[in-house]
Amino acid sequence: MAESNEKKRLPRLALPANARLETLAVREGLPASQWGENAEALFLTSSFTHPDAATAAARFAGEEEAFVYSRFTNPTTMMFERRLAALEGTEAAIATSSGMSAILLMIMGLLKSGDHVVCSRSVFGATIILLEREFGKFGVETTFVSQTDIGAWRAAIKPHTKLLFAETPSNPTTEVCDIAQLADIAHGAGALLAVDNCFCTPALQQPVKMGADLIIHSGTKYLDGQGRVVAGAICGSDQLINGTFMPVMRGAGMSLSPFNAWVVLKGLETLSIRMAAQSANAMKLAQWLEQQPAIDRVYYPGLPSHPQHALAMKQQNGSGGAVVTFTVKPVQGADAVDKQQALRMAAFHVIDCTKLCSITANLGDTKTLITHPASTSHGRLSEDQRLAAGITQAMIRVSVGLEHIDDLTADLACGLDSLNI
Protein backbone atom coordinates (compact mmCIF):
# COMPACT_ATOMS: atom_id res chain seq x y z
CA MET A 1 0.00 0.00 0.00
CA ALA A 2 1.32 3.44 -0.94
CA GLU A 3 2.08 5.77 1.96
CA SER A 4 -0.09 8.86 2.36
CA ASN A 5 1.57 12.20 1.57
CA GLU A 6 -0.78 13.99 3.94
CA LYS A 7 1.09 15.72 6.75
CA LYS A 8 0.43 14.26 10.18
CA ARG A 9 -1.29 16.86 12.35
CA LEU A 10 -1.59 17.31 16.08
CA PRO A 11 -5.08 16.62 17.44
CA ARG A 12 -7.62 19.40 17.95
CA LEU A 13 -10.38 19.76 20.50
CA ALA A 14 -13.87 18.78 19.39
CA LEU A 15 -15.56 22.13 20.02
CA PRO A 16 -18.92 23.15 18.54
CA ALA A 17 -18.49 24.78 15.14
CA ASN A 18 -20.53 27.79 16.27
CA ALA A 19 -18.88 28.21 19.68
CA ARG A 20 -18.93 31.84 20.76
CA LEU A 21 -15.98 33.96 21.81
CA GLU A 22 -16.55 33.51 25.55
CA THR A 23 -16.60 29.73 25.12
CA LEU A 24 -13.48 29.69 22.95
CA ALA A 25 -11.69 31.84 25.52
CA VAL A 26 -11.92 29.09 28.15
CA ARG A 27 -11.95 25.94 25.99
CA GLU A 28 -9.81 26.21 22.85
CA GLY A 29 -6.30 24.74 22.99
CA LEU A 30 -5.01 21.17 22.94
CA PRO A 31 -6.60 17.96 24.26
CA ALA A 32 -5.60 17.01 27.78
CA SER A 33 -2.71 14.63 28.30
CA GLN A 34 -3.16 11.02 29.39
CA TRP A 35 -3.52 12.31 32.95
CA GLY A 36 -6.79 14.08 32.16
CA GLU A 37 -5.94 17.49 33.65
CA ASN A 38 -8.76 20.05 33.53
CA ALA A 39 -6.54 23.13 33.74
CA GLU A 40 -4.09 23.57 30.87
CA ALA A 41 -0.71 22.00 31.61
CA LEU A 42 2.52 23.97 31.78
CA PHE A 43 5.25 22.21 29.78
CA LEU A 44 8.58 23.47 31.08
CA THR A 45 10.93 21.66 28.75
CA SER A 46 13.43 22.88 26.19
CA SER A 47 13.27 19.82 23.93
CA PHE A 48 11.09 16.78 23.17
CA THR A 49 12.03 13.14 22.62
CA HIS A 50 11.09 11.00 19.61
CA PRO A 51 10.38 7.25 19.35
CA ASP A 52 13.05 6.71 16.68
CA ALA A 53 15.49 8.55 14.41
CA ALA A 54 13.21 8.40 11.36
CA THR A 55 10.39 10.08 13.26
CA ALA A 56 12.76 12.74 14.55
CA ALA A 57 13.92 13.42 10.99
CA ALA A 58 10.33 13.71 9.74
CA ARG A 59 9.41 16.11 12.52
CA PHE A 60 12.46 18.33 12.02
CA ALA A 61 11.72 18.40 8.29
CA GLY A 62 8.16 19.54 8.94
CA GLU A 63 6.62 16.42 7.44
CA GLU A 64 4.89 15.69 10.72
CA GLU A 65 3.41 18.31 13.04
CA ALA A 66 4.94 17.64 16.42
CA PHE A 67 6.77 19.30 19.27
CA VAL A 68 10.48 19.49 18.56
CA TYR A 69 12.16 22.34 20.42
CA SER A 70 10.58 25.03 22.58
CA ARG A 71 12.18 27.84 20.61
CA PHE A 72 9.43 27.27 18.05
CA THR A 73 7.07 24.50 19.24
CA ASN A 74 5.74 23.86 22.73
CA PRO A 75 2.33 22.51 23.86
CA THR A 76 1.61 25.37 26.25
CA THR A 77 2.56 27.98 23.68
CA MET A 78 0.47 26.23 21.04
CA MET A 79 -2.56 26.28 23.33
CA PHE A 80 -2.22 30.05 23.62
CA GLU A 81 -1.75 30.41 19.86
CA ARG A 82 -4.79 28.29 19.02
CA ARG A 83 -6.96 30.11 21.53
CA LEU A 84 -5.96 33.57 20.37
CA ALA A 85 -6.42 32.65 16.70
CA ALA A 86 -9.90 31.34 17.50
CA LEU A 87 -10.80 34.59 19.27
CA GLU A 88 -9.50 36.73 16.40
CA GLY A 89 -11.20 34.55 13.78
CA THR A 90 -7.96 33.71 11.96
CA GLU A 91 -6.57 30.37 10.81
CA ALA A 92 -3.45 30.52 12.94
CA ALA A 93 -1.30 32.56 15.31
CA ILE A 94 2.35 32.63 16.31
CA ALA A 95 3.42 33.67 19.81
CA THR A 96 6.40 35.94 20.41
CA SER A 97 8.40 37.16 23.38
CA SER A 98 6.81 40.64 23.31
CA GLY A 99 4.55 42.88 21.28
CA MET A 100 7.56 44.59 19.71
CA SER A 101 9.07 41.22 18.81
CA ALA A 102 5.81 40.40 17.01
CA ILE A 103 6.27 43.54 14.89
CA LEU A 104 9.93 42.64 14.38
CA LEU A 105 8.97 39.14 13.22
CA MET A 106 6.35 40.55 10.86
CA ILE A 107 8.79 42.97 9.23
CA MET A 108 11.57 40.37 8.96
CA GLY A 109 9.19 37.85 7.42
CA LEU A 110 7.52 40.16 4.89
CA LEU A 111 10.04 42.79 3.83
CA LYS A 112 13.42 43.11 2.17
CA SER A 113 15.65 45.96 1.08
CA GLY A 114 13.82 48.19 -1.39
CA ASP A 115 10.35 47.46 -0.02
CA HIS A 116 8.04 50.22 1.20
CA VAL A 117 5.72 50.49 4.21
CA VAL A 118 2.91 52.96 4.80
CA CYS A 119 2.40 53.39 8.53
CA SER A 120 0.25 55.55 10.75
CA ARG A 121 2.31 58.26 12.42
CA SER A 122 0.20 57.68 15.55
CA VAL A 123 1.55 54.19 16.30
CA PHE A 124 3.51 53.35 19.43
CA GLY A 125 6.79 55.28 19.60
CA ALA A 126 9.00 52.17 19.57
CA THR A 127 7.30 51.03 16.35
CA ILE A 128 8.20 54.31 14.65
CA ILE A 129 11.82 53.95 15.74
CA LEU A 130 11.97 50.30 14.65
CA LEU A 131 10.68 51.08 11.16
CA GLU A 132 12.36 54.42 10.55
CA ARG A 133 15.75 53.92 12.18
CA GLU A 134 16.47 50.21 12.49
CA PHE A 135 14.93 48.87 9.28
CA GLY A 136 15.77 52.08 7.47
CA LYS A 137 19.41 51.01 7.83
CA PHE A 138 18.61 47.89 5.79
CA GLY A 139 16.86 49.68 2.95
CA VAL A 140 13.23 49.36 4.05
CA GLU A 141 11.46 52.66 3.35
CA THR A 142 8.57 53.89 5.51
CA THR A 143 6.12 56.70 4.88
CA PHE A 144 4.24 57.91 7.96
CA VAL A 145 0.77 59.34 7.40
CA SER A 146 -2.19 60.63 9.37
CA GLN A 147 -4.07 57.79 11.04
CA THR A 148 -7.46 59.13 9.95
CA ASP A 149 -6.73 60.64 6.51
CA ILE A 150 -7.67 57.96 3.99
CA GLY A 151 -6.50 60.19 1.16
CA ALA A 152 -3.03 60.38 2.71
CA TRP A 153 -2.82 56.59 2.92
CA ARG A 154 -3.85 56.27 -0.71
CA ALA A 155 -1.43 58.96 -1.89
CA ALA A 156 1.48 57.31 -0.03
CA ILE A 157 1.22 54.05 -1.98
CA LYS A 158 4.21 53.29 -4.22
CA PRO A 159 4.89 50.50 -6.71
CA HIS A 160 7.04 48.73 -4.11
CA THR A 161 4.61 49.12 -1.17
CA LYS A 162 4.26 45.76 0.57
CA LEU A 163 2.63 46.60 3.90
CA LEU A 164 0.18 49.04 5.50
CA PHE A 165 0.32 49.17 9.30
CA ALA A 166 -1.95 50.89 11.81
CA GLU A 167 -3.03 50.51 15.41
CA THR A 168 -6.63 51.39 16.15
CA PRO A 169 -7.40 53.03 18.47
CA SER A 170 -3.96 54.61 18.51
CA ASN A 171 -1.74 55.05 21.53
CA PRO A 172 -2.30 57.44 23.29
CA THR A 173 -4.58 59.72 21.24
CA THR A 174 -7.22 57.00 20.58
CA GLU A 175 -7.50 57.88 16.88
CA VAL A 176 -9.61 55.33 15.01
CA CYS A 177 -8.87 54.39 11.40
CA ASP A 178 -11.31 52.81 8.97
CA ILE A 179 -9.99 49.24 8.74
CA ALA A 180 -12.16 48.26 5.77
CA GLN A 181 -11.01 51.25 3.70
CA LEU A 182 -7.35 50.61 4.54
CA ALA A 183 -7.79 46.96 3.55
CA ASP A 184 -9.17 48.02 0.17
CA ILE A 185 -6.21 50.37 -0.38
CA ALA A 186 -3.69 47.70 0.62
CA HIS A 187 -5.19 44.93 -1.47
CA GLY A 188 -5.59 47.23 -4.46
CA ALA A 189 -1.84 47.81 -4.32
CA GLY A 190 -1.00 44.14 -3.84
CA ALA A 191 0.04 44.80 -0.25
CA LEU A 192 -1.02 43.44 3.15
CA LEU A 193 -2.79 45.29 5.95
CA ALA A 194 -1.60 44.70 9.51
CA VAL A 195 -3.61 46.05 12.45
CA ASP A 196 -2.37 46.35 16.02
CA ASN A 197 -5.41 45.32 18.07
CA CYS A 198 -3.83 45.92 21.49
CA PHE A 199 -6.34 48.51 22.78
CA CYS A 200 -9.49 46.60 21.81
CA THR A 201 -8.50 42.92 21.76
CA PRO A 202 -10.84 40.47 20.00
CA ALA A 203 -13.33 40.98 22.81
CA LEU A 204 -14.22 44.35 21.25
CA GLN A 205 -12.88 44.21 17.69
CA GLN A 206 -11.92 41.58 15.11
CA PRO A 207 -10.01 43.37 12.32
CA VAL A 208 -9.89 40.29 10.09
CA LYS A 209 -13.66 40.59 9.60
CA MET A 210 -13.03 44.05 8.11
CA GLY A 211 -10.35 42.85 5.71
CA ALA A 212 -7.12 42.99 7.72
CA ASP A 213 -4.57 40.32 6.83
CA LEU A 214 -2.51 40.32 10.03
CA ILE A 215 -3.38 41.14 13.64
CA ILE A 216 -0.61 42.22 16.02
CA HIS A 217 -0.87 41.80 19.78
CA SER A 218 1.07 42.84 22.81
CA GLY A 219 -0.08 40.09 25.13
CA THR A 220 1.54 42.09 27.91
CA LYS A 221 -1.54 44.30 27.98
CA TYR A 222 -5.18 43.15 28.10
CA LEU A 223 -4.58 39.54 27.05
CA ASP A 224 -2.69 38.92 30.30
CA GLY A 225 -4.72 41.58 32.07
CA GLN A 226 -2.82 41.70 35.34
CA GLY A 227 0.59 43.07 34.39
CA ARG A 228 2.46 39.84 35.11
CA VAL A 229 4.39 38.90 31.97
CA VAL A 230 5.62 40.23 28.62
CA ALA A 231 4.21 38.52 25.51
CA GLY A 232 3.21 39.10 21.89
CA ALA A 233 1.60 37.41 18.91
CA ILE A 234 0.72 37.66 15.23
CA CYS A 235 -2.60 36.27 13.96
CA GLY A 236 -3.26 35.55 10.29
CA SER A 237 -3.65 32.91 7.63
CA ASP A 238 -1.99 29.52 7.95
CA GLN A 239 0.12 30.34 4.90
CA LEU A 240 1.52 33.52 6.46
CA ILE A 241 1.90 32.19 10.00
CA ASN A 242 3.43 28.80 9.24
CA GLY A 243 4.77 29.43 5.76
CA THR A 244 6.27 32.90 6.21
CA PHE A 245 6.80 33.63 9.91
CA MET A 246 7.58 30.21 11.39
CA PRO A 247 10.82 29.78 9.38
CA VAL A 248 11.98 33.20 10.65
CA MET A 249 11.03 32.25 14.20
CA ARG A 250 13.05 29.03 13.98
CA GLY A 251 16.13 30.98 12.96
CA ALA A 252 15.75 34.20 14.95
CA GLY A 253 14.17 32.79 18.11
CA MET A 254 11.98 35.67 19.37
CA SER A 255 9.86 32.97 20.99
CA LEU A 256 7.48 33.18 23.93
CA SER A 257 8.45 31.17 27.00
CA PRO A 258 6.02 28.39 28.01
CA PHE A 259 5.48 29.98 31.42
CA ASN A 260 4.54 33.36 29.95
CA ALA A 261 2.34 31.62 27.40
CA TRP A 262 0.53 29.81 30.20
CA VAL A 263 -0.06 33.05 32.13
CA VAL A 264 -1.55 34.81 29.10
CA LEU A 265 -3.53 31.68 28.18
CA LYS A 266 -5.23 31.82 31.57
CA GLY A 267 -5.71 35.57 31.19
CA LEU A 268 -7.74 35.00 28.02
CA GLU A 269 -10.36 33.16 30.06
CA THR A 270 -11.54 36.40 31.66
CA LEU A 271 -10.82 38.72 28.72
CA SER A 272 -14.43 39.45 27.75
CA ILE A 273 -15.71 40.20 31.23
CA ARG A 274 -12.65 42.31 32.08
CA MET A 275 -12.93 44.36 28.89
CA ALA A 276 -16.63 44.93 29.46
CA ALA A 277 -16.15 46.08 33.06
CA GLN A 278 -13.08 48.21 32.38
CA SER A 279 -14.66 49.81 29.33
CA ALA A 280 -17.75 50.70 31.37
CA ASN A 281 -15.50 52.30 33.98
CA ALA A 282 -13.61 54.17 31.27
CA MET A 283 -16.81 55.59 29.80
CA LYS A 284 -17.85 56.96 33.19
CA LEU A 285 -14.40 58.41 33.78
CA ALA A 286 -14.33 60.07 30.35
CA GLN A 287 -17.75 61.64 30.94
CA TRP A 288 -16.61 62.94 34.33
CA LEU A 289 -13.37 64.35 32.91
CA GLU A 290 -15.27 66.32 30.27
CA GLN A 291 -16.95 68.24 33.09
CA GLN A 292 -13.75 69.24 34.90
CA PRO A 293 -12.64 72.89 34.46
CA ALA A 294 -8.93 71.98 34.50
CA ILE A 295 -9.33 69.68 31.48
CA ASP A 296 -8.66 71.03 27.99
CA ARG A 297 -9.71 67.95 25.98
CA VAL A 298 -10.70 64.32 26.53
CA TYR A 299 -9.74 61.62 23.99
CA TYR A 300 -12.07 58.63 24.24
CA PRO A 301 -13.83 56.91 21.30
CA GLY A 302 -16.94 56.24 23.39
CA LEU A 303 -17.69 59.96 23.72
CA PRO A 304 -19.85 61.64 21.04
CA SER A 305 -17.23 64.43 21.03
CA HIS A 306 -14.57 62.05 19.66
CA PRO A 307 -13.92 62.78 15.94
CA GLN A 308 -14.27 59.10 14.97
CA HIS A 309 -17.00 58.21 17.48
CA ALA A 310 -19.41 56.74 14.91
CA LEU A 311 -16.69 54.65 13.25
CA ALA A 312 -15.45 53.41 16.63
CA MET A 313 -18.92 52.32 17.68
CA LYS A 314 -19.25 50.40 14.41
CA GLN A 315 -15.83 48.71 14.52
CA GLN A 316 -15.52 48.16 18.27
CA ASN A 317 -18.78 46.41 19.10
CA GLY A 318 -20.24 49.65 20.46
CA SER A 319 -17.50 50.08 23.06
CA GLY A 320 -14.98 52.85 23.55
CA GLY A 321 -12.42 50.57 25.17
CA ALA A 322 -10.63 51.04 28.47
CA VAL A 323 -8.05 53.75 27.74
CA VAL A 324 -8.86 57.41 28.37
CA THR A 325 -6.45 60.18 27.44
CA PHE A 326 -6.83 63.85 28.35
CA THR A 327 -4.94 67.11 28.28
CA VAL A 328 -4.79 69.62 31.10
CA LYS A 329 -4.71 73.40 30.92
CA PRO A 330 -1.41 75.15 31.74
CA VAL A 331 -0.78 76.42 35.25
CA GLN A 332 -0.84 80.17 35.73
CA GLY A 333 2.15 82.02 37.11
CA ALA A 334 4.38 78.98 36.78
CA ASP A 335 8.11 79.55 36.77
CA ALA A 336 8.40 77.93 33.35
CA VAL A 337 10.60 78.65 30.38
CA ASP A 338 7.72 78.41 27.93
CA LYS A 339 4.17 77.17 27.53
CA GLN A 340 5.24 73.59 26.88
CA GLN A 341 7.10 73.51 30.19
CA ALA A 342 4.02 74.91 31.95
CA LEU A 343 1.87 72.19 30.38
CA ARG A 344 4.35 69.51 31.43
CA MET A 345 4.36 70.85 34.99
CA ALA A 346 0.57 70.75 35.10
CA ALA A 347 0.45 67.16 33.82
CA PHE A 348 3.12 66.05 36.29
CA HIS A 349 1.19 67.72 39.13
CA VAL A 350 -2.00 65.76 38.34
CA ILE A 351 -0.11 62.48 38.05
CA ASP A 352 1.92 63.03 41.22
CA CYS A 353 -1.20 63.86 43.26
CA THR A 354 -2.75 60.44 42.59
CA LYS A 355 -2.53 57.88 45.36
CA LEU A 356 -4.68 55.10 43.91
CA CYS A 357 -3.46 55.06 40.30
CA SER A 358 -0.15 53.33 39.53
CA ILE A 359 2.34 55.58 37.74
CA THR A 360 3.60 53.29 34.99
CA ALA A 361 3.69 53.28 31.18
CA ASN A 362 2.09 49.84 30.87
CA LEU A 363 -1.63 49.44 30.13
CA GLY A 364 -4.31 46.75 30.25
CA ASP A 365 -3.96 45.93 33.94
CA THR A 366 -6.89 45.36 36.29
CA LYS A 367 -5.27 48.19 38.30
CA THR A 368 -5.69 51.70 36.91
CA LEU A 369 -2.42 52.97 35.44
CA ILE A 370 -1.48 56.57 34.68
CA THR A 371 1.39 57.96 32.61
CA HIS A 372 2.73 61.00 30.77
CA PRO A 373 3.24 59.69 27.20
CA ALA A 374 5.51 62.52 26.00
CA SER A 375 8.16 61.60 28.57
CA THR A 376 7.63 57.82 28.80
CA SER A 377 6.14 55.64 26.03
CA HIS A 378 6.91 58.25 23.35
CA GLY A 379 9.87 59.87 25.08
CA ARG A 380 12.43 58.68 22.50
CA LEU A 381 10.66 60.50 19.68
CA SER A 382 11.60 64.04 18.75
CA GLU A 383 9.23 66.83 19.77
CA ASP A 384 8.28 67.28 16.11
CA GLN A 385 7.41 63.57 15.81
CA ARG A 386 5.32 63.73 18.97
CA LEU A 387 3.43 66.82 17.84
CA ALA A 388 2.82 65.24 14.42
CA ALA A 389 1.16 62.35 16.26
CA GLY A 390 -0.87 64.75 18.41
CA ILE A 391 1.08 64.05 21.61
CA THR A 392 1.67 67.15 23.73
CA GLN A 393 3.32 67.84 27.06
CA ALA A 394 -0.16 68.41 28.53
CA MET A 395 -1.30 64.87 27.76
CA ILE A 396 -2.05 62.19 30.38
CA ARG A 397 -3.07 58.63 29.54
CA VAL A 398 -5.14 56.53 31.92
CA SER A 399 -5.55 52.78 31.48
CA VAL A 400 -8.73 52.26 33.47
CA GLY A 401 -8.89 49.27 35.79
CA LEU A 402 -11.51 47.60 37.95
CA GLU A 403 -11.50 49.92 40.95
CA HIS A 404 -14.77 51.62 41.89
CA ILE A 405 -15.32 54.59 39.58
CA ASP A 406 -15.98 56.97 42.49
CA ASP A 407 -12.58 56.13 43.94
CA LEU A 408 -10.92 56.78 40.58
CA THR A 409 -12.57 60.15 40.06
CA ALA A 410 -11.72 61.17 43.63
CA ASP A 411 -8.09 60.21 43.04
CA LEU A 412 -7.81 62.31 39.88
CA ALA A 413 -9.75 65.18 41.43
CA CYS A 414 -6.98 65.73 43.98
CA GLY A 415 -4.62 66.95 41.29
CA LEU A 416 -7.16 68.55 38.95
CA ASP A 417 -8.83 70.59 41.67
CA SER A 418 -5.51 71.92 42.96
CA LEU A 419 -4.19 73.10 39.58
CA ASN A 420 -3.67 76.85 39.44
CA ILE A 421 -5.29 77.40 36.04
Secondary structure, 3 states (H helix, E strand, C coil): CCCCCCCECCCCCCCCCCCCHHHHHHHCCCCCCCCCCCCCCCCCCCECCCCCHHHHHHHHCCCECCCCECCCCCHHHHHHHHHHHHHHCCCEEEEECCHHHHHHHHHHHHCCCCCEEEEECCCCHHHHHHHHHHCHHHCCEEEEECCCCHHHHHHHCCCCEEEEEEECCCCCCCCCCCHHHHHHHHHHCCCEEEEECCCCHHHHCCHHHHCCCEEEEECCCCCCCCCCCCCEEEEECHHHHHHHHHHHHHHHCCCCCHHHHHHHHHHHCCHHHHHHHHHHHHHHHHHHHCCCCCEEEEECCCCCCCCCHHHHHHHCCCCCCCEEEEEECCCCCCCCCCHHHHHHHHHHHHHHHCCCCEECCCCCCCCCEEECHHHCCCCCCCHHHHHHCCCCCCEEEEECCCCCHHHHHHHHHHHHHCCCC
